[in-house]
């Protein structure tokens, strides 16, 4: 009898996750137990850093040390069964967390305009209201401002990984608000991607908007993933899981997309640091 083929490594390793410390729905231990049940090898926790302008999704400064301590306890509890990594999703416009950690995801969830912030991530209405109020309804001016900010994420946060690079398309399924092939959109996006690739950033292929029902494809888009490969960029898979059921969610599709864009390897965090493995 032929033995079943081993499960590919991308089914077993996930580093963008959220717990009740921020806007997740489960405890760190519940996420770890779910990871074990899925046969995962590695689980990284990446709670949202503090953002004074919007505390609804973020860890408060006083909670960050407790979060880090709990992840350390989870690491000890599951030693030999599951690799546990301590990370942070460091918001571009938030406070810089100073605690020792294994990795940092640098993300932008908002646009800064006219001295204030508005979210590209919360609801379609908040985003549309922001575009009207601050950009006169010009979606391309807004996306240009967004990518100009994203281009600075490594400089500001020192991140290892760029989170959901084109999050600004979350509510643009089917091009309902702007054309993602239009040079007014694509030009600033490509400039930001090339700059971050030159800085050595990893880009996550983020499936979170698929599992939560907002999109039918991961971030970044196929067009941007192909460009990132052309710039010499590297990618890893990330679920952005806010619930245990979303761990490694839709990774088969994301891995297939990466392969079809010409990638031959994905990257993962190991006890020895970041390392590639074949798709």
C-alpha angles and dihedrals in degrees: 000000000000116000115236116260113261116260112258115256093243088069090060109046128066127165107172107076138135133209137185088285085082127359100324123114101223139054122255090252092052090052091049093049090049089051091053091049089054091052092245121169099202138023126186125195117214110177118187116264120236119281115186094201092058122018096171095099103022137092113247115240091249091055100052096080090048090050091052091047092051093050088050090054091049089051091055093043094055099034110145092018105060134010107236122198130191115222143151135220097225111204113222092227098039137085117292109247111221104195121118112262144162099242146351129222110204115209143168117211098170147034122241112217136152091003096304142082132240126184125244089189111050108066138339089243095055090049095047092047090052093050091051095044100043106023102032090246093304105141093185092055088052094049090048090054090047095053092043086059094044090053088067097051095103093045092051103037103023086226127182093206133036109224122222092334096199098036086141087080094060093109096032100086109159092009091283094156106022140000111256090201093056112111089229088065102028098047097062091040092055092045091054093045093050092048092051092046089054088054090056098247122161115229120216121223094220120203097179097106090053095053090046093050101247101108142020095216135044129254124288103047121239091257092054094043090055090050092048090053089050090052090053094256126160128220142202132186120254130179099194083215117193092173131040091244090064097058109127086357115181091351092143090062092044093050090048090050091051091050092048089052090057102262114142098183141034127208130236139177116250134175086267096049136264114347138170128238132182120268 
